[in-house]
Amino acid sequence: SHGGAGCVRTGTVYSNCIFIDNHADWGGALTFHASGKILNCTFIDNRADRYGGALSTGFEYDYMELSILDCNFDGNTAPLGGAIQAKGLNILIDDSNFKNNVATDYGGAINIEADDVTIRDSIFNSNKAYINGGAIHIKGKKTQVQNSSFLSNEAIPDVDKLDDGLGGAIYVNSSMAFITDNDFRLNTARNGSA
């Protein structure tokens, strides 16, 4: 099952919505199968058994454009992307807050695979991943993380996983990465706390 509260097709915009305690295999609250926008929405305590505790695009489409603007994500959980799992062409996250989201694998708050990723003017507080990317885990061609705050995020793996625990705040594997004007404080990881 996917999209605990909604399954999104072409051109859909969610605005001023609240999603609380939804559940699915992937996309605990929402699943996007096409480009779309999420504006001023709140996601609390949603969970997914596989990926995208609050919302997911799945892994089938690499041409998708997704914008997440002025949203709040609190206490969402999934193995991959505690709050958001996204794959696509262009992914934008702007002016959003991520708090207490947990991924048992990668990306405590966000896990993204995309050609162009922009995250700006956002706050990441107390998110946790049990492998890599306490707040953010990104694989992309061009990545920009700008004017954002990272406080007390963690990437703390099992003690037997010696090569894991990368990026307490962010883990980026990108051809070009621009990490500018951000504030990193009290983030923790086995390898590379910021």
Backbone bond lengths (Angstrom), bond angles and torsions (degrees), N, CA, C in turn:
res aa  C-N    CA-C-N  psi(-1)  N-CA   C-N-CA  omega(-1)  CA-C   N-CA-C  phi
1 S - - - 1.454 - - 1.521 109.26 -
2 H 1.318 116.42 152.16 1.459 120.27 176.46 1.532 109.53 -146.84
3 G 1.363 114.19 158.00 1.458 119.49 -179.81 1.507 112.49 64.05
4 G 1.343 115.86 71.36 1.464 120.15 -176.99 1.518 114.00 -53.05
5 A 1.327 117.59 -36.05 1.472 121.18 179.07 1.517 112.46 -107.98
6 G 1.354 117.58 -29.05 1.456 119.01 -177.71 1.510 112.79 -163.85
7 C 1.334 115.46 149.70 1.459 124.24 177.33 1.531 107.07 -119.64
8 V 1.326 116.85 120.90 1.459 121.75 -167.07 1.520 111.84 -102.96
9 R 1.340 115.17 133.03 1.465 122.31 174.82 1.526 109.76 -109.94
10 T 1.304 118.60 -170.69 1.467 124.29 -170.38 1.523 113.68 -53.73
11 G 1.348 114.39 132.28 1.454 121.71 169.91 1.515 116.43 74.31
12 T 1.297 119.39 14.97 1.459 121.71 -178.08 1.524 111.01 -79.95
13 V 1.342 115.71 139.01 1.461 122.41 174.23 1.519 108.11 -123.90
14 Y 1.336 115.88 125.27 1.465 121.24 171.02 1.517 107.24 -99.95
15 S 1.329 117.29 129.61 1.460 121.38 -177.54 1.523 110.33 -138.67
16 N 1.343 115.74 134.87 1.473 122.52 175.43 1.526 112.67 56.06
17 C 1.337 116.81 42.89 1.467 121.38 179.67 1.527 110.47 -111.11
18 I 1.326 115.22 157.42 1.458 122.01 175.98 1.521 108.36 -124.38
19 F 1.338 116.30 129.83 1.460 122.65 179.91 1.526 108.06 -121.48
20 I 1.321 117.52 115.85 1.461 122.29 -176.58 1.525 110.46 -128.17
21 D 1.327 116.11 128.06 1.460 123.97 170.36 1.532 113.21 58.25
22 N 1.330 116.14 43.54 1.470 120.92 173.35 1.525 108.86 -94.06
23 H 1.340 116.04 158.27 1.465 120.00 -175.32 1.526 110.45 -146.77
24 A 1.350 115.60 141.82 1.471 122.04 174.57 1.519 108.14 -161.47
25 D 1.327 116.75 171.07 1.464 119.95 174.71 1.530 110.36 -62.64
26 W 1.341 116.79 -44.63 1.457 121.06 173.68 1.523 109.13 -143.08
27 G 1.359 114.19 143.63 1.461 118.77 -172.37 1.510 110.48 69.03
28 G 1.333 116.80 70.49 1.464 120.85 -175.46 1.515 113.93 -50.04
29 A 1.340 117.02 -41.11 1.465 121.19 177.29 1.529 111.37 -105.87
30 L 1.346 117.49 -49.70 1.467 121.72 -175.67 1.526 111.88 -132.65
31 T 1.326 115.65 145.20 1.454 122.59 170.45 1.525 108.37 -123.96
32 F 1.343 115.45 128.93 1.466 121.28 177.28 1.525 109.78 -103.55
33 H 1.353 116.31 124.19 1.460 121.63 175.17 1.530 111.20 -105.36
34 A 1.324 117.03 2.51 1.459 122.09 -179.66 1.522 108.51 -158.29
35 S 1.323 116.12 171.48 1.461 120.85 -178.87 1.524 111.18 -58.89
36 G 1.341 115.38 149.07 1.458 119.40 179.78 1.511 112.35 -174.81
37 K 1.346 115.53 -175.21 1.465 122.15 -178.65 1.522 110.04 -136.55
38 I 1.333 114.23 149.32 1.455 121.69 172.72 1.520 106.61 -127.91
39 L 1.325 117.19 120.04 1.457 122.50 -174.08 1.529 110.91 -122.84
40 N 1.326 116.64 125.24 1.464 122.55 172.28 1.537 112.41 52.36
41 C 1.311 115.83 48.46 1.470 120.60 178.32 1.525 110.23 -112.29
42 T 1.322 115.50 157.19 1.468 122.37 179.93 1.522 109.55 -122.97
43 F 1.334 115.76 133.29 1.460 122.81 -179.68 1.526 108.45 -124.33
44 I 1.328 117.25 116.27 1.463 121.79 -176.26 1.529 110.32 -127.74
45 D 1.330 116.05 128.14 1.471 123.33 172.28 1.530 113.70 54.84
46 N 1.312 117.09 36.74 1.467 120.78 172.16 1.523 108.31 -88.38
47 R 1.342 116.80 155.58 1.458 118.43 -177.41 1.528 111.00 -147.56
48 A 1.324 113.72 148.10 1.466 120.81 176.88 1.522 108.45 -129.69
49 D 1.316 115.89 143.92 1.456 120.70 -179.57 1.526 112.58 -77.32
50 R 1.358 116.85 -21.26 1.465 119.66 -177.38 1.530 112.47 -120.23
51 Y 1.326 119.33 -58.58 1.459 120.47 -179.82 1.529 111.54 -158.37
52 G 1.364 113.15 151.62 1.461 119.81 179.46 1.512 113.49 71.61
53 G 1.341 116.89 75.11 1.465 120.32 -177.58 1.515 113.66 -54.66
54 A 1.331 117.30 -41.40 1.463 121.57 177.81 1.521 110.92 -99.25
55 L 1.358 116.97 -48.22 1.459 119.10 179.67 1.513 111.55 -148.75
56 S 1.322 114.68 151.67 1.453 121.57 -175.87 1.527 110.54 -145.26
57 T 1.339 114.89 148.01 1.467 120.47 170.81 1.529 110.55 -101.30
58 G 1.327 116.61 -9.19 1.453 119.20 -170.79 1.516 109.56 72.95
59 F 1.339 117.18 -166.84 1.464 121.37 -176.07 1.524 113.16 -122.09
60 E 1.337 118.09 9.88 1.462 120.71 -174.24 1.517 114.19 -83.34
61 Y 1.328 118.25 -29.14 1.464 121.16 -170.87 1.521 110.57 -114.06
62 D 1.349 117.16 125.23 1.452 119.51 178.71 1.533 112.73 -110.32
63 Y 1.329 117.06 10.04 1.466 121.26 179.77 1.535 111.92 -106.38
64 M 1.288 117.87 3.34 1.457 122.65 -173.09 1.530 112.59 -73.22
65 E 1.341 115.86 144.55 1.460 122.29 171.60 1.510 107.85 -118.69
66 L 1.319 116.02 125.33 1.461 121.46 -175.95 1.517 109.84 -132.17
67 S 1.341 116.45 129.52 1.462 122.19 176.73 1.523 109.33 -118.63
68 I 1.318 115.42 129.70 1.465 122.60 178.02 1.522 106.32 -121.72
69 L 1.329 116.35 111.39 1.456 121.72 -170.91 1.528 111.21 -125.76
70 D 1.335 116.13 130.39 1.465 122.28 173.23 1.532 111.91 56.08
71 C 1.329 116.34 48.37 1.468 121.29 -179.03 1.519 111.34 -116.00
72 N 1.330 115.98 161.19 1.451 123.24 177.84 1.518 110.33 -124.48
73 F 1.334 115.95 132.92 1.461 123.08 179.60 1.519 108.31 -127.46
74 D 1.324 117.28 117.90 1.462 121.67 -175.15 1.530 110.66 -136.74
75 G 1.331 116.42 121.03 1.454 121.32 171.94 1.513 115.79 72.25
76 N 1.330 117.96 26.92 1.465 121.58 177.84 1.527 109.55 -88.76
77 T 1.338 117.30 150.49 1.460 120.42 -176.05 1.530 112.21 -139.97
78 A 1.331 114.53 146.14 1.468 122.86 174.43 1.521 107.78 -168.94
79 P 1.317 118.56 159.89 1.458 118.84 174.05 1.535 112.89 -62.88
80 L 1.320 117.65 -39.39 1.459 123.05 -176.66 1.529 108.77 -125.14
81 G 1.350 116.59 112.10 1.460 120.07 -176.88 1.514 111.63 74.52
82 G 1.323 116.43 82.95 1.462 120.70 -176.10 1.518 113.12 -52.44
83 A 1.331 116.69 -42.51 1.472 121.01 176.96 1.524 111.02 -104.17
84 I 1.352 117.10 -49.55 1.467 121.46 -173.25 1.523 111.05 -130.59
85 Q 1.319 116.35 132.50 1.461 123.14 165.47 1.519 106.15 -120.82
86 A 1.343 116.15 123.46 1.470 118.95 -177.35 1.519 110.88 -140.16
87 K 1.327 115.08 139.01 1.457 122.17 172.05 1.522 107.62 -130.07
88 G 1.343 116.89 135.65 1.454 117.06 -179.54 1.504 113.80 176.51
89 L 1.326 114.80 -167.68 1.453 122.43 179.59 1.526 110.39 -83.58
90 N 1.338 116.34 -55.72 1.467 122.46 179.11 1.527 109.44 -130.12
91 I 1.328 116.28 123.70 1.460 121.40 177.25 1.522 107.56 -122.06
92 L 1.334 116.59 123.94 1.460 122.47 178.95 1.524 109.52 -120.49
93 I 1.323 115.81 128.99 1.461 121.97 171.88 1.515 107.01 -124.89
94 D 1.322 116.80 120.82 1.463 121.34 -172.47 1.526 110.26 -136.77
95 D 1.340 115.91 135.53 1.458 122.55 172.19 1.536 111.82 54.14
96 S 1.329 116.16 46.87 1.462 120.66 -177.79 1.526 110.80 -124.78
97 N 1.329 115.46 157.96 1.461 122.07 -177.20 1.521 110.48 -119.57
98 F 1.330 115.66 134.90 1.459 122.58 179.83 1.523 108.73 -127.73
99 K 1.328 116.24 120.02 1.464 120.63 -175.51 1.529 110.40 -139.79
100 N 1.332 116.12 132.86 1.469 122.49 172.91 1.524 113.98 59.09
101 N 1.324 117.39 30.85 1.468 120.55 174.49 1.526 108.67 -89.63
102 V 1.331 116.73 147.58 1.464 120.62 -174.38 1.523 110.99 -134.96
103 A 1.352 115.40 132.41 1.458 121.89 170.98 1.524 108.14 -118.50
104 T 1.310 116.62 129.10 1.455 118.93 178.26 1.522 111.44 -74.77
105 D 1.337 118.08 -11.93 1.465 121.65 175.02 1.537 110.28 -119.49
106 Y 1.339 118.08 -94.09 1.458 122.67 -171.28 1.530 112.25 -117.65
107 G 1.353 114.92 137.25 1.463 120.24 173.74 1.512 113.70 76.64
108 G 1.332 116.36 81.07 1.462 120.67 -177.94 1.511 113.27 -52.79
109 A 1.328 116.83 -43.34 1.462 121.35 176.31 1.523 110.96 -102.85
110 I 1.347 116.78 -47.15 1.465 121.24 -171.25 1.519 111.03 -135.66
111 N 1.328 115.95 137.12 1.456 122.65 169.63 1.521 107.74 -128.41
112 I 1.330 116.46 117.32 1.473 120.98 -174.83 1.520 111.03 -129.38
113 E 1.348 115.54 137.31 1.460 123.45 165.66 1.522 106.36 -123.73
114 A 1.348 117.13 114.37 1.466 119.50 -176.83 1.521 110.39 -160.38
115 D 1.331 115.81 156.65 1.462 120.51 175.71 1.525 110.53 -64.16
116 D 1.323 116.37 -46.64 1.464 121.83 -175.15 1.528 108.78 -129.46
117 V 1.327 116.30 116.32 1.465 122.04 -179.41 1.520 109.03 -119.90
118 T 1.328 117.00 126.72 1.454 121.13 173.99 1.524 109.25 -127.94
119 I 1.325 114.75 124.24 1.465 121.63 174.53 1.518 106.25 -124.94
120 R 1.326 116.30 122.74 1.462 118.25 -176.77 1.531 111.67 -147.42
121 D 1.346 114.04 154.34 1.468 122.40 175.51 1.528 112.10 50.99
122 S 1.324 116.76 41.67 1.462 120.84 -176.84 1.523 110.46 -124.40
123 I 1.341 115.51 161.89 1.465 122.12 -177.24 1.522 109.41 -121.62
124 F 1.330 116.11 130.18 1.462 123.17 178.68 1.529 108.07 -122.25
125 N 1.317 116.10 113.65 1.457 121.17 -172.75 1.530 110.26 -132.28
126 S 1.334 116.44 119.13 1.471 122.74 172.27 1.526 113.47 60.84
127 N 1.321 116.42 40.97 1.461 121.10 171.77 1.526 108.49 -93.01
128 K 1.335 116.55 156.60 1.465 118.95 -173.55 1.516 111.75 -144.51
129 A 1.341 115.41 135.78 1.465 122.03 171.64 1.520 108.01 -123.15
130 Y 1.318 115.72 143.03 1.461 119.43 -178.60 1.531 112.96 -91.78
131 I 1.344 116.89 0.25 1.465 119.24 171.42 1.528 108.46 -125.56
132 N 1.345 119.36 -83.68 1.467 121.26 -177.91 1.528 111.52 -131.24
133 G 1.355 114.08 152.20 1.462 120.17 175.91 1.514 113.24 74.87
134 G 1.330 116.68 74.56 1.463 120.63 -177.01 1.514 113.86 -54.45
135 A 1.335 116.74 -42.58 1.464 121.31 176.03 1.524 110.84 -104.65
136 I 1.348 116.26 -49.22 1.467 121.10 -172.72 1.528 110.53 -132.76
137 H 1.320 115.74 136.79 1.473 122.47 172.62 1.526 106.40 -128.22
138 I 1.355 117.14 117.23 1.465 121.19 -174.41 1.525 110.75 -128.55
139 K 1.342 115.63 134.22 1.457 123.09 166.15 1.526 105.92 -121.41
140 G 1.342 116.90 120.18 1.456 118.11 -176.92 1.504 112.50 -162.77
141 K 1.335 115.49 179.00 1.458 120.75 176.99 1.525 110.56 -91.96
142 K 1.338 117.00 -45.59 1.461 121.20 177.51 1.523 108.20 -130.87
143 T 1.325 115.93 120.17 1.461 121.44 -177.52 1.520 109.96 -123.10
144 Q 1.334 116.08 132.59 1.455 121.58 174.99 1.532 109.08 -128.19
145 V 1.321 115.80 125.34 1.466 121.60 173.44 1.524 105.84 -123.55
146 Q 1.338 116.08 115.18 1.463 120.33 -169.58 1.528 112.20 -133.85
147 N 1.331 115.05 143.25 1.468 122.42 169.93 1.526 113.12 49.66
148 S 1.319 116.39 41.16 1.462 120.52 -178.11 1.522 110.40 -120.21
149 S 1.324 115.45 162.73 1.457 122.02 -177.24 1.521 110.20 -118.33
150 F 1.339 116.39 134.34 1.453 122.96 -179.92 1.522 108.58 -126.38
151 L 1.325 116.84 111.54 1.461 122.29 -175.85 1.528 110.69 -128.25
152 S 1.323 115.96 123.15 1.472 122.63 171.24 1.531 113.67 58.07
153 N 1.318 117.07 40.69 1.464 121.35 172.90 1.528 108.73 -92.22
154 E 1.352 117.07 154.60 1.461 120.10 -173.98 1.524 112.64 -137.31
155 A 1.334 115.17 141.02 1.468 122.23 167.72 1.520 106.34 -126.42
156 I 1.310 116.08 90.98 1.456 122.09 -174.67 1.525 109.48 -122.98
157 P 1.328 117.85 100.93 1.460 120.82 -178.21 1.528 112.31 -82.82
158 D 1.293 113.99 175.46 1.454 122.01 172.45 1.532 109.06 -57.46
159 V 1.316 117.39 146.12 1.466 120.62 -175.65 1.523 113.03 -61.51
160 D 1.328 118.39 -22.09 1.461 121.54 179.94 1.527 113.42 -81.30
161 K 1.331 117.95 -11.06 1.465 122.00 -177.61 1.529 109.41 -97.39
162 L 1.320 115.71 80.14 1.458 121.18 -170.73 1.522 114.02 -66.23
163 D 1.323 118.84 -29.47 1.461 120.87 -176.96 1.530 113.03 -90.85
164 D 1.310 117.66 -4.40 1.463 121.30 -179.97 1.527 110.50 -94.67
165 G 1.318 115.48 -178.71 1.455 119.88 -176.50 1.508 111.20 85.67
166 L 1.351 116.28 43.92 1.459 122.26 -179.39 1.529 110.06 -100.63
167 G 1.326 115.71 129.40 1.459 120.30 173.88 1.507 114.66 74.41
168 G 1.319 116.71 82.94 1.465 119.89 177.27 1.513 112.05 -59.23
169 A 1.325 116.55 -37.99 1.468 121.31 176.52 1.523 110.34 -97.56
170 I 1.356 116.90 -58.74 1.464 119.64 -176.48 1.523 111.45 -135.17
171 Y 1.327 114.51 144.52 1.458 122.81 170.89 1.524 105.45 -124.24
172 V 1.338 116.49 118.93 1.462 120.85 -178.17 1.525 109.92 -126.12
173 N 1.316 116.52 125.43 1.458 123.67 172.88 1.523 105.60 -121.24
174 S 1.330 115.41 93.93 1.460 120.48 -170.55 1.528 109.89 -142.67
175 S 1.347 116.99 146.94 1.461 121.21 177.05 1.519 111.50 -61.84
176 M 1.344 116.29 -39.52 1.459 123.08 175.31 1.522 107.62 -134.12
177 A 1.321 115.99 128.35 1.464 119.93 179.19 1.526 109.44 -132.67
178 F 1.325 115.68 130.99 1.457 122.30 178.38 1.528 107.54 -123.39
179 I 1.329 115.96 105.91 1.460 122.47 -178.84 1.523 105.44 -110.78
180 T 1.343 117.73 101.01 1.466 120.57 -169.62 1.524 112.64 -132.04
181 D 1.345 114.53 141.34 1.466 123.39 172.47 1.530 112.65 55.79
182 N 1.332 116.58 43.26 1.457 121.79 177.78 1.525 109.84 -107.74
183 D 1.324 116.39 161.66 1.458 123.27 178.94 1.531 108.06 -117.46
184 F 1.333 117.18 115.86 1.463 122.70 179.60 1.522 108.90 -113.12
185 R 1.352 116.69 122.25 1.452 120.42 179.19 1.519 111.47 -142.58
186 L 1.325 116.00 133.26 1.466 123.56 171.01 1.531 113.68 57.97
187 N 1.321 117.16 31.35 1.454 120.58 173.83 1.530 109.05 -85.89
188 T 1.341 116.47 150.36 1.461 120.23 -172.66 1.514 110.45 -134.01
189 A 1.343 115.58 136.27 1.463 121.02 174.24 1.517 108.45 -155.15
190 R 1.307 116.36 161.09 1.456 119.15 174.74 1.530 109.47 -69.07
191 N 1.343 117.13 -38.65 1.460 122.28 -178.10 1.534 109.41 -132.11
192 G 1.323 117.55 106.09 1.462 120.30 176.66 1.510 113.40 82.30
193 S 1.318 116.99 81.90 1.460 120.75 -172.01 1.520 113.81 -67.43
194 A 1.324 118.66 -33.45 1.455 119.55 177.24 1.513 108.81 -91.51
